Amino acid sequence: MSLLADTGKRHPTLGSNVLVGAGAAIRGPVFIGNNVRIAAGSVALRCLPDNVTAAGVPAIIVRRNGEKVNPSNDLNQRDVPDLFGERLAVLEEKLLSLEKRQKP
């Protein structure tokens, strides 16, 4: 009796002429088409068609046949929200509130 509950295909399939950048990951039973580029550090979780470039976590298509996909929506890496910093600030406020309630 196998301890694995999954049956069937569980691993990615890569087409011809696929470039996977350093540190990139391809997860699950996805198909990566021909002439696909996956940017360094990206995580591909879905199937990718032929002739695209994907980037990000999770990876999204940023180029198709060498042309930018939605060029007005460039990846803005400068104004990324600080989600961890915001969450830490909320937790700090809660901690201060609890400390005030503990003081006699």
PDB file as gemmi writes it, atoms N, CA and C in Angstrom:
CRYST1    1.000    1.000    1.000  90.00  90.00  90.00 P 1                      
ATOM      1  N   MET A   1       0.842  -1.180   0.000  1.00  0.00           N  
ATOM      2  CA  MET A   1       0.000   0.000   0.000  1.00  0.00           C  
ATOM      3  C   MET A   1       0.887   1.244   0.000  1.00  0.00           C  
ATOM      4  N   SER A   2       0.603   2.156  -0.907  1.00  0.00           N  
ATOM      5  CA  SER A   2       1.406   3.370  -1.043  1.00  0.00           C  
ATOM      6  C   SER A   2       0.905   4.451  -0.086  1.00  0.00           C  
ATOM      7  N   LEU A   3       1.832   5.200   0.475  1.00  0.00           N  
ATOM      8  CA  LEU A   3       1.463   6.307   1.353  1.00  0.00           C  
ATOM      9  C   LEU A   3       1.103   7.560   0.568  1.00  0.00           C  
ATOM     10  N   LEU A   4       1.412   7.569  -0.732  1.00  0.00           N  
ATOM     11  CA  LEU A   4       1.109   8.739  -1.559  1.00  0.00           C  
ATOM     12  C   LEU A   4      -0.354   8.721  -1.972  1.00  0.00           C  
ATOM     13  N   ALA A   5      -1.053   9.802  -1.718  1.00  0.00           N  
ATOM     14  CA  ALA A   5      -2.465   9.895  -2.085  1.00  0.00           C  
ATOM     15  C   ALA A   5      -2.632  10.308  -3.543  1.00  0.00           C  
ATOM     16  N   ASP A   6      -1.637  11.024  -4.084  1.00  0.00           N  
ATOM     17  CA  ASP A   6      -1.735  11.502  -5.456  1.00  0.00           C  
ATOM     18  C   ASP A   6      -1.491  10.370  -6.442  1.00  0.00           C  
ATOM     19  N   THR A   7      -2.278  10.363  -7.496  1.00  0.00           N  
ATOM     20  CA  THR A   7      -2.042   9.429  -8.582  1.00  0.00           C  
ATOM     21  C   THR A   7      -1.979  10.229  -9.869  1.00  0.00           C  
ATOM     22  N   GLY A   8      -1.373   9.665 -10.877  1.00  0.00           N  
ATOM     23  CA  GLY A   8      -1.263  10.377 -12.145  1.00  0.00           C  
ATOM     24  C   GLY A   8      -0.036  11.260 -12.203  1.00  0.00           C  
ATOM     25  N   LYS A   9      -0.028  12.135 -13.201  1.00  0.00           N  
ATOM     26  CA  LYS A   9       1.113  13.020 -13.444  1.00  0.00           C  
ATOM     27  C   LYS A   9       1.266  14.041 -12.326  1.00  0.00           C  
ATOM     28  N   ARG A  10       2.489  14.164 -11.820  1.00  0.00           N  
ATOM     29  CA  ARG A  10       2.746  15.108 -10.737  1.00  0.00           C  
ATOM     30  C   ARG A  10       3.913  16.040 -11.039  1.00  0.00           C  
ATOM     31  N   HIS A  11       4.546  15.897 -12.198  1.00  0.00           N  
ATOM     32  CA  HIS A  11       5.761  16.654 -12.491  1.00  0.00           C  
ATOM     33  C   HIS A  11       5.594  17.488 -13.759  1.00  0.00           C  
ATOM     34  N   PRO A  12       6.365  18.579 -13.875  1.00  0.00           N  
ATOM     35  CA  PRO A  12       6.262  19.428 -15.061  1.00  0.00           C  
ATOM     36  C   PRO A  12       6.821  18.750 -16.312  1.00  0.00           C  
ATOM     37  N   THR A  13       6.335  19.195 -17.469  1.00  0.00           N  
ATOM     38  CA  THR A  13       6.847  18.754 -18.764  1.00  0.00           C  
ATOM     39  C   THR A  13       7.309  19.994 -19.511  1.00  0.00           C  
ATOM     40  N   LEU A  14       8.546  19.962 -19.998  1.00  0.00           N  
ATOM     41  CA  LEU A  14       9.111  21.109 -20.710  1.00  0.00           C  
ATOM     42  C   LEU A  14       9.181  20.819 -22.201  1.00  0.00           C  
ATOM     43  N   GLY A  15       8.772  21.807 -23.013  1.00  0.00           N  
ATOM     44  CA  GLY A  15       8.870  21.705 -24.460  1.00  0.00           C  
ATOM     45  C   GLY A  15      10.305  21.900 -24.912  1.00  0.00           C  
ATOM     46  N   SER A  16      10.482  22.137 -26.195  1.00  0.00           N  
ATOM     47  CA  SER A  16      11.819  22.348 -26.771  1.00  0.00           C  
ATOM     48  C   SER A  16      12.256  23.796 -26.590  1.00  0.00           C  
ATOM     49  N   ASN A  17      13.562  23.976 -26.436  1.00  0.00           N  
ATOM     50  CA  ASN A  17      14.168  25.303 -26.375  1.00  0.00           C  
ATOM     51  C   ASN A  17      13.595  26.134 -25.221  1.00  0.00           C  
ATOM     52  N   VAL A  18      13.522  25.536 -24.042  1.00  0.00           N  
ATOM     53  CA  VAL A  18      13.032  26.228 -22.846  1.00  0.00           C  
ATOM     54  C   VAL A  18      14.232  26.698 -22.040  1.00  0.00           C  
ATOM     55  N   LEU A  19      14.225  27.978 -21.643  1.00  0.00           N  
ATOM     56  CA  LEU A  19      15.280  28.525 -20.807  1.00  0.00           C  
ATOM     57  C   LEU A  19      14.688  28.782 -19.427  1.00  0.00           C  
ATOM     58  N   VAL A  20      15.281  28.163 -18.409  1.00  0.00           N  
ATOM     59  CA  VAL A  20      14.841  28.354 -17.030  1.00  0.00           C  
ATOM     60  C   VAL A  20      15.961  29.084 -16.304  1.00  0.00           C  
ATOM     61  N   GLY A  21      15.673  30.313 -15.855  1.00  0.00           N  
ATOM     62  CA  GLY A  21      16.682  31.131 -15.198  1.00  0.00           C  
ATOM     63  C   GLY A  21      17.121  30.559 -13.857  1.00  0.00           C  
ATOM     64  N   ALA A  22      18.247  31.035 -13.386  1.00  0.00           N  
ATOM     65  CA  ALA A  22      18.812  30.571 -12.117  1.00  0.00           C  
ATOM     66  C   ALA A  22      17.827  30.766 -10.978  1.00  0.00           C  
ATOM     67  N   GLY A  23      17.643  29.728 -10.179  1.00  0.00           N  
ATOM     68  CA  GLY A  23      16.782  29.806  -9.009  1.00  0.00           C  
ATOM     69  C   GLY A  23      15.292  29.750  -9.312  1.00  0.00           C  
ATOM     70  N   ALA A  24      14.922  29.639 -10.570  1.00  0.00           N  
ATOM     71  CA  ALA A  24      13.495  29.547 -10.924  1.00  0.00           C  
ATOM     72  C   ALA A  24      12.988  28.157 -10.561  1.00  0.00           C  
ATOM     73  N   ALA A  25      11.679  28.066 -10.304  1.00  0.00           N  
ATOM     74  CA  ALA A  25      11.064  26.786  -9.959  1.00  0.00           C  
ATOM     75  C   ALA A  25       9.816  26.580 -10.817  1.00  0.00           C  
ATOM     76  N   ILE A  26       9.606  25.331 -11.200  1.00  0.00           N  
ATOM     77  CA  ILE A  26       8.401  24.956 -11.942  1.00  0.00           C  
ATOM     78  C   ILE A  26       7.732  23.879 -11.109  1.00  0.00           C  
ATOM     79  N   ARG A  27       6.531  24.151 -10.634  1.00  0.00           N  
ATOM     80  CA  ARG A  27       5.865  23.266  -9.675  1.00  0.00           C  
ATOM     81  C   ARG A  27       4.608  22.636 -10.251  1.00  0.00           C  
ATOM     82  N   GLY A  28       4.450  21.357 -10.010  1.00  0.00           N  
ATOM     83  CA  GLY A  28       3.214  20.665 -10.348  1.00  0.00           C  
ATOM     84  C   GLY A  28       3.185  20.085 -11.744  1.00  0.00           C  
ATOM     85  N   PRO A  29       2.050  19.505 -12.115  1.00  0.00           N  
ATOM     86  CA  PRO A  29       1.912  18.829 -13.413  1.00  0.00           C  
ATOM     87  C   PRO A  29       1.589  19.804 -14.541  1.00  0.00           C  
ATOM     88  N   VAL A  30       2.451  20.796 -14.740  1.00  0.00           N  
ATOM     89  CA  VAL A  30       2.210  21.827 -15.748  1.00  0.00           C  
ATOM     90  C   VAL A  30       2.997  21.510 -17.014  1.00  0.00           C  
ATOM     91  N   PHE A  31       2.542  22.076 -18.145  1.00  0.00           N  
ATOM     92  CA  PHE A  31       3.263  21.947 -19.407  1.00  0.00           C  
ATOM     93  C   PHE A  31       3.826  23.309 -19.771  1.00  0.00           C  
ATOM     94  N   ILE A  32       5.125  23.340 -20.046  1.00  0.00           N  
ATOM     95  CA  ILE A  32       5.803  24.552 -20.473  1.00  0.00           C  
ATOM     96  C   ILE A  32       6.056  24.394 -21.969  1.00  0.00           C  
ATOM     97  N   GLY A  33       5.486  25.296 -22.768  1.00  0.00           N  
ATOM     98  CA  GLY A  33       5.548  25.195 -24.225  1.00  0.00           C  
ATOM     99  C   GLY A  33       6.944  25.370 -24.790  1.00  0.00           C  
ATOM    100  N   ASN A  34       7.028  25.353 -26.107  1.00  0.00           N  
ATOM    101  CA  ASN A  34       8.290  25.519 -26.831  1.00  0.00           C  
ATOM    102  C   ASN A  34       8.716  26.989 -26.835  1.00  0.00           C  
ATOM    103  N   ASN A  35      10.027  27.214 -26.843  1.00  0.00           N  
ATOM    104  CA  ASN A  35      10.602  28.564 -26.932  1.00  0.00           C  
ATOM    105  C   ASN A  35      10.133  29.467 -25.795  1.00  0.00           C  
ATOM    106  N   VAL A  36      10.079  28.927 -24.603  1.00  0.00           N  
ATOM    107  CA  VAL A  36       9.630  29.670 -23.420  1.00  0.00           C  
ATOM    108  C   VAL A  36      10.841  30.053 -22.587  1.00  0.00           C  
ATOM    109  N   ARG A  37      10.787  31.253 -22.008  1.00  0.00           N  
ATOM    110  CA  ARG A  37      11.809  31.711 -21.066  1.00  0.00           C  
ATOM    111  C   ARG A  37      11.135  31.952 -19.724  1.00  0.00           C  
ATOM    112  N   ILE A  38      11.736  31.420 -18.667  1.00  0.00           N  
ATOM    113  CA  ILE A  38      11.241  31.654 -17.310  1.00  0.00           C  
ATOM    114  C   ILE A  38      12.347  32.407 -16.586  1.00  0.00           C  
ATOM    115  N   ALA A  39      12.039  33.611 -16.131  1.00  0.00           N  
ATOM    116  CA  ALA A  39      13.045  34.500 -15.540  1.00  0.00           C  
ATOM    117  C   ALA A  39      13.615  33.922 -14.249  1.00  0.00           C  
ATOM    118  N   ALA A  40      14.835  34.320 -13.942  1.00  0.00           N  
ATOM    119  CA  ALA A  40      15.512  33.887 -12.726  1.00  0.00           C  
ATOM    120  C   ALA A  40      14.672  34.206 -11.498  1.00  0.00           C  
ATOM    121  N   GLY A  41      14.588  33.264 -10.575  1.00  0.00           N  
ATOM    122  CA  GLY A  41      13.872  33.458  -9.321  1.00  0.00           C  
ATOM    123  C   GLY A  41      12.363  33.358  -9.428  1.00  0.00           C  
ATOM    124  N   SER A  42      11.835  33.111 -10.615  1.00  0.00           N  
ATOM    125  CA  SER A  42      10.387  33.025 -10.804  1.00  0.00           C  
ATOM    126  C   SER A  42       9.867  31.660 -10.367  1.00  0.00           C  
ATOM    127  N   VAL A  43       8.563  31.589 -10.115  1.00  0.00           N  
ATOM    128  CA  VAL A  43       7.925  30.324  -9.748  1.00  0.00           C  
ATOM    129  C   VAL A  43       6.743  30.105 -10.687  1.00  0.00           C  
ATOM    130  N   ALA A  44       6.895  29.141 -11.608  1.00  0.00           N  
ATOM    131  CA  ALA A  44       5.838  28.826 -12.574  1.00  0.00           C  
ATOM    132  C   ALA A  44       4.909  27.782 -11.962  1.00  0.00           C  
ATOM    133  N   LEU A  45       3.644  28.147 -11.798  1.00  0.00           N  
ATOM    134  CA  LEU A  45       2.651  27.257 -11.209  1.00  0.00           C  
ATOM    135  C   LEU A  45       1.583  26.835 -12.203  1.00  0.00           C  
ATOM    136  N   ARG A  46       1.564  27.474 -13.373  1.00  0.00           N  
ATOM    137  CA  ARG A  46       0.555  27.197 -14.397  1.00  0.00           C  
ATOM    138  C   ARG A  46       1.226  26.894 -15.722  1.00  0.00           C  
ATOM    139  N   CYS A  47       0.473  26.272 -16.620  1.00  0.00           N  
ATOM    140  CA  CYS A  47       0.977  25.978 -17.964  1.00  0.00           C  
ATOM    141  C   CYS A  47       1.309  27.284 -18.682  1.00  0.00           C  
ATOM    142  N   LEU A  48       2.351  27.239 -19.507  1.00  0.00           N  
ATOM    143  CA  LEU A  48       2.758  28.399 -20.298  1.00  0.00           C  
ATOM    144  C   LEU A  48       2.749  28.008 -21.768  1.00  0.00           C  
ATOM    145  N   PRO A  49       2.113  28.828 -22.624  1.00  0.00           N  
ATOM    146  CA  PRO A  49       2.051  28.511 -24.050  1.00  0.00           C  
ATOM    147  C   PRO A  49       3.393  28.749 -24.736  1.00  0.00           C  
ATOM    148  N   ASP A  50       3.479  28.386 -26.005  1.00  0.00           N  
ATOM    149  CA  ASP A  50       4.697  28.589 -26.797  1.00  0.00           C  
ATOM    150  C   ASP A  50       5.046  30.071 -26.913  1.00  0.00           C  
ATOM    151  N   ASN A  51       6.348  30.338 -27.044  1.00  0.00           N  
ATOM    152  CA  ASN A  51       6.871  31.664 -27.407  1.00  0.00           C  
ATOM    153  C   ASN A  51       6.527  32.778 -26.417  1.00  0.00           C  
ATOM    154  N   VAL A  52       6.649  32.500 -25.121  1.00  0.00           N  
ATOM    155  CA  VAL A  52       6.396  33.532 -24.118  1.00  0.00           C  
ATOM    156  C   VAL A  52       7.582  33.633 -23.164  1.00  0.00           C  
ATOM    157  N   THR A  53       7.635  34.757 -22.456  1.00  0.00           N  
ATOM    158  CA  THR A  53       8.560  34.948 -21.347  1.00  0.00           C  
ATOM    159  C   THR A  53       7.713  35.184 -20.110  1.00  0.00           C  
ATOM    160  N   ALA A  54       8.009  34.463 -19.032  1.00  0.00           N  
ATOM    161  CA  ALA A  54       7.261  34.599 -17.789  1.00  0.00           C  
ATOM    162  C   ALA A  54       8.208  35.017 -16.675  1.00  0.00           C  
ATOM    163  N   ALA A  55       7.699  35.843 -15.765  1.00  0.00           N  
ATOM    164  CA  ALA A  55       8.521  36.322 -14.658  1.00  0.00           C  
ATOM    165  C   ALA A  55       7.635  36.560 -13.449  1.00  0.00           C  
ATOM    166  N   GLY A  56       8.232  36.464 -12.265  1.00  0.00           N  
ATOM    167  CA  GLY A  56       7.539  36.801 -11.032  1.00  0.00           C  
ATOM    168  C   GLY A  56       7.182  35.599 -10.191  1.00  0.00           C  
ATOM    169  N   VAL A  57       6.610  35.895  -9.029  1.00  0.00           N  
ATOM    170  CA  VAL A  57       6.158  34.865  -8.092  1.00  0.00           C  
ATOM    171  C   VAL A  57       4.730  35.181  -7.717  1.00  0.00           C  
ATOM    172  N   PRO A  58       3.763  34.471  -8.234  1.00  0.00           N  
ATOM    173  CA  PRO A  58       3.883  33.422  -9.242  1.00  0.00           C  
ATOM    174  C   PRO A  58       4.175  34.038 -10.607  1.00  0.00           C  
ATOM    175  N   ALA A  59       4.750  33.228 -11.491  1.00  0.00           N  
ATOM    176  CA  ALA A  59       5.151  33.708 -12.814  1.00  0.00           C  
ATOM    177  C   ALA A  59       3.939  34.098 -13.650  1.00  0.00           C  
ATOM    178  N   ILE A  60       4.038  35.258 -14.286  1.00  0.00           N  
ATOM    179  CA  ILE A  60       3.017  35.703 -15.238  1.00  0.00           C  
ATOM    180  C   ILE A  60       3.709  35.989 -16.568  1.00  0.00           C  
ATOM    181  N   ILE A  61       2.943  35.932 -17.636  1.00  0.00           N  
ATOM    182  CA  ILE A  61       3.502  36.185 -18.963  1.00  0.00           C  
ATOM    183  C   ILE A  61       3.766  37.683 -19.108  1.00  0.00           C  
ATOM    184  N   VAL A  62       5.021  38.025 -19.411  1.00  0.00           N  
ATOM    185  CA  VAL A  62       5.398  39.425 -19.584  1.00  0.00           C  
ATOM    186  C   VAL A  62       5.745  39.747 -21.036  1.00  0.00           C  
ATOM    187  N   ARG A  63       6.020  38.722 -21.834  1.00  0.00           N  
ATOM    188  CA  ARG A  63       6.283  38.899 -23.261  1.00  0.00           C  
ATOM    189  C   ARG A  63       5.656  37.742 -24.031  1.00  0.00           C  
ATOM    190  N   ARG A  64       5.118  38.069 -25.205  1.00  0.00           N  
ATOM    191  CA  ARG A  64       4.571  37.053 -26.106  1.00  0.00           C  
ATOM    192  C   ARG A  64       5.137  37.354 -27.484  1.00  0.00           C  
ATOM    193  N   ASN A  65       5.822  36.365 -28.064  1.00  0.00           N  
ATOM    194  CA  ASN A  65       6.481  36.547 -29.368  1.00  0.00           C  
ATOM    195  C   ASN A  65       7.414  37.757 -29.366  1.00  0.00           C  
ATOM    196  N   GLY A  66       8.104  37.982 -28.253  1.00  0.00           N  
ATOM    197  CA  GLY A  66       9.072  39.064 -28.143  1.00  0.00           C  
ATOM    198  C   GLY A  66       8.500  40.432 -27.835  1.00  0.00           C  
ATOM    199  N   GLU A  67       7.182  40.576 -27.831  1.00  0.00           N  
ATOM    200  CA  GLU A  67       6.532  41.861 -27.552  1.00  0.00           C  
ATOM    201  C   GLU A  67       6.025  41.894 -26.112  1.00  0.00           C  
ATOM    202  N   LYS A  68       6.170  43.045 -25.455  1.00  0.00           N  
ATOM    203  CA  LYS A  68       5.665  43.179 -24.090  1.00  0.00           C  
ATOM    204  C   LYS A  68       4.167  42.959 -24.053  1.00  0.00           C  
ATOM    205  N   VAL A  69       3.729  42.252 -23.031  1.00  0.00           N  
ATOM    206  CA  VAL A  69       2.298  42.075 -22.798  1.00  0.00           C  
ATOM    207  C   VAL A  69       1.858  43.219 -21.909  1.00  0.00           C  
ATOM    208  N   ASN A  70       0.913  44.030 -22.379  1.00  0.00           N  
ATOM    209  CA  ASN A  70       0.424  45.196 -21.652  1.00  0.00           C  
ATOM    210  C   ASN A  70       1.588  46.072 -21.188  1.00  0.00           C  
ATOM    211  N   PRO A  71       2.277  46.728 -22.128  1.00  0.00           N  
ATOM    212  CA  PRO A  71       3.444  47.528 -21.766  1.00  0.00           C  
ATOM    213  C   PRO A  71       3.148  48.665 -20.794  1.00  0.00           C  
ATOM    214  N   SER A  72       1.883  49.087 -20.695  1.00  0.00           N  
ATOM    215  CA  SER A  72       1.559  50.151 -19.745  1.00  0.00           C  
ATOM    216  C   SER A  72       1.599  49.650 -18.309  1.00  0.00           C  
ATOM    217  N   ASN A  73       1.632  48.338 -18.129  1.00  0.00           N  
ATOM    218  CA  ASN A  73       1.636  47.750 -16.792  1.00  0.00           C  
ATOM    219  C   ASN A  73       3.005  47.132 -16.510  1.00  0.00           C  
ATOM    220  N   ASP A  74       4.069  47.939 -16.650  1.00  0.00           N  
ATOM    221  CA  ASP A  74       5.414  47.438 -16.385  1.00  0.00           C  
ATOM    222  C   ASP A  74       5.534  46.991 -14.937  1.00  0.00           C  
ATOM    223  N   LEU A  75       6.425  46.035 -14.715  1.00  0.00           N  
ATOM    224  CA  LEU A  75       6.671  45.571 -13.349  1.00  0.00           C  
ATOM    225  C   LEU A  75       7.353  46.695 -12.578  1.00  0.00           C  
ATOM    226  N   ASN A  76       6.672  47.246 -11.593  1.00  0.00           N  
ATOM    227  CA  ASN A  76       7.193  48.342 -10.802  1.00  0.00           C  
ATOM    228  C   ASN A  76       7.848  47.757  -9.565  1.00  0.00           C  
ATOM    229  N   GLN A  77       9.163  47.747  -9.566  1.00  0.00           N  
ATOM    230  CA  GLN A  77       9.883  47.152  -8.449  1.00  0.00           C  
ATOM    231  C   GLN A  77      10.332  48.198  -7.430  1.00  0.00           C  
ATOM    232  N   ARG A  78      10.029  49.456  -7.695  1.00  0.00           N  
ATOM    233  CA  ARG A  78      10.453  50.522  -6.791  1.00  0.00           C  
ATOM    234  C   ARG A  78       9.400  50.827  -5.737  1.00  0.00           C  
ATOM    235  N   ASP A  79       8.126  50.800  -6.107  1.00  0.00           N  
ATOM    236  CA  ASP A  79       7.059  51.191  -5.200  1.00  0.00           C  
ATOM    237  C   ASP A  79       6.261  49.997  -4.692  1.00  0.00           C  
ATOM    238  N   VAL A  80       6.947  48.904  -4.380  1.00  0.00           N  
ATOM    239  CA  VAL A  80       6.287  47.710  -3.875  1.00  0.00           C  
ATOM    240  C   VAL A  80       5.867  47.964  -2.427  1.00  0.00           C  
ATOM    241  N   PRO A  81       4.613  47.652  -2.065  1.00  0.00           N  
ATOM    242  CA  PRO A  81       4.191  47.886  -0.681  1.00  0.00           C  
ATOM    243  C   PRO A  81       4.966  46.992   0.293  1.00  0.00           C  
ATOM    244  N   ASP A  82       5.223  47.521   1.465  1.00  0.00           N  
ATOM    245  CA  ASP A  82       5.956  46.787   2.498  1.00  0.00           C  
ATOM    246  C   ASP A  82       4.949  46.038   3.367  1.00  0.00           C  
ATOM    247  N   LEU A  83       4.505  44.877   2.901  1.00  0.00           N  
ATOM    248  CA  LEU A  83       3.478  44.118   3.608  1.00  0.00           C  
ATOM    249  C   LEU A  83       3.948  43.646   4.976  1.00  0.00           C  
ATOM    250  N   PHE A  84       5.196  43.209   5.066  1.00  0.00           N  
ATOM    251  CA  PHE A  84       5.716  42.743   6.344  1.00  0.00           C  
ATOM    252  C   PHE A  84       5.844  43.900   7.341  1.00  0.00           C  
ATOM    253  N   GLY A  85       6.327  45.035   6.853  1.00  0.00           N  
ATOM    254  CA  GLY A  85       6.456  46.199   7.732  1.00  0.00           C  
ATOM    255  C   GLY A  85       5.105  46.664   8.250  1.00  0.00           C  
ATOM    256  N   GLU A  86       4.094  46.667   7.358  1.00  0.00           N  
ATOM    257  CA  GLU A  86       2.745  47.066   7.779  1.00  0.00           C  
ATOM    258  C   GLU A  86       2.198  46.105   8.825  1.00  0.00           C  
ATOM    259  N   ARG A  87       2.390  44.822   8.619  1.00  0.00           N  
ATOM    260  CA  ARG A  87       1.884  43.818   9.569  1.00  0.00           C  
ATOM    261  C   ARG A  87       2.610  43.932  10.906  1.00  0.00           C  
ATOM    262  N   LEU A  88       3.914  44.178  10.856  1.00  0.00           N  
ATOM    263  CA  LEU A  88       4.673  44.352  12.099  1.00  0.00           C  
ATOM    264  C   LEU A  88       4.193  45.569  12.873  1.00  0.00           C  
ATOM    265  N   ALA A  89       3.844  46.645  12.182  1.00  0.00           N  
ATOM    266  CA  ALA A  89       3.334  47.845  12.848  1.00  0.00           C  
ATOM    267  C   ALA A  89       2.016  47.546  13.554  1.00  0.00           C  
ATOM    268  N   VAL A  90       1.133  46.788  12.906  1.00  0.00           N  
ATOM    269  CA  VAL A  90      -0.143  46.407  13.530  1.00  0.00           C  
ATOM    270  C   VAL A  90       0.101  45.554  14.763  1.00  0.00           C  
ATOM    271  N   LEU A  91       1.004  44.599  14.656  1.00  0.00           N  
ATOM    272  CA  LEU A  91       1.307  43.738  15.803  1.00  0.00           C  
ATOM    273  C   LEU A  91       1.940  44.524  16.949  1.00  0.00           C  
ATOM    274  N   GLU A  92       2.784  45.509  16.611  1.00  0.00           N  
ATOM    275  CA  GLU A  92       3.401  46.345  17.638  1.00  0.00           C  
ATOM    276  C   GLU A  92       2.338  47.154  18.388  1.00  0.00           C  
ATOM    277  N   GLU A  93       1.361  47.684  17.652  1.00  0.00           N  
ATOM    278  CA  GLU A  93       0.264  48.417  18.293  1.00  0.00           C  
ATOM    279  C   GLU A  93      -0.518  47.520  19.248  1.00  0.00           C  
ATOM    280  N   LYS A  94      -0.792  46.311  18.828  1.00  0.00           N  
ATOM    281  CA  LYS A  94      -1.517  45.367  19.681  1.00  0.00           C  
ATOM    282  C   LYS A  94      -0.719  45.034  20.924  1.00  0.00           C  
ATOM    283  N   LEU A  95       0.574  44.836  20.750  1.00  0.00           N  
ATOM    284  CA  LEU A  95       1.435  44.534  21.885  1.00  0.00           C  
ATOM    285  C   LEU A  95       1.455  45.686  22.884  1.00  0.00           C  
ATOM    286  N   LEU A  96       1.575  46.921  22.409  1.00  0.00           N  
ATOM    287  CA  LEU A  96       1.565  48.083  23.297  1.00  0.00           C  
ATOM    288  C   LEU A  96       0.234  48.193  24.040  1.00  0.00           C  
ATOM    289  N   SER A  97      -0.858  47.904  23.332  1.00  0.00           N  
ATOM    290  CA  SER A  97      -2.178  47.945  23.947  1.00  0.00           C  
ATOM    291  C   SER A  97      -2.280  46.909  25.073  1.00  0.00           C  
ATOM    292  N   LEU A  98      -1.778  45.713  24.811  1.00  0.00           N  
ATOM    293  CA  LEU A  98      -1.810  44.658  25.845  1.00  0.00           C  
ATOM    294  C   LEU A  98      -0.920  45.007  27.024  1.00  0.00           C  
ATOM    295  N   GLU A  99       0.236  45.602  26.755  1.00  0.00           N  
ATOM    296  CA  GLU A  99       1.131  45.993  27.843  1.00  0.00           C  
ATOM    297  C   GLU A  99       0.490  47.076  28.723  1.00  0.00           C  
ATOM    298  N   LYS A 100      -0.243  48.014  28.109  1.00  0.00           N  
ATOM    299  CA  LYS A 100      -0.924  49.059  28.884  1.00  0.00           C  
ATOM    300  C   LYS A 100      -1.979  48.456  29.786  1.00  0.00           C  
ATOM    301  N   ARG A 101      -2.682  47.431  29.291  1.00  0.00           N  
ATOM    302  CA  ARG A 101      -3.740  46.814  30.098  1.00  0.00           C  
ATOM    303  C   ARG A 101      -3.150  46.017  31.257  1.00  0.00           C  
ATOM    304  N   GLN A 102      -1.923  45.560  31.136  1.00  0.00           N  
ATOM    305  CA  GLN A 102      -1.283  44.768  32.188  1.00  0.00           C  
ATOM    306  C   GLN A 102      -0.779  45.633  33.338  1.00  0.00           C  
ATOM    307  N   LYS A 103      -0.469  46.906  33.076  1.00  0.00           N  
ATOM    308  CA  LYS A 103       0.073  47.774  34.120  1.00  0.00           C  
ATOM    309  C   LYS A 103      -1.030  48.169  35.090  1.00  0.00           C  
ATOM    310  N   PRO A 104      -0.714  48.111  36.419  1.00  0.00           N  
ATOM    311  CA  PRO A 104      -1.734  48.479  37.421  1.00  0.00           C  
ATOM    312  C   PRO A 104      -1.989  49.960  37.510  1.00  0.00           C  
TER     313      PRO A 104                                                      
END                                                                             
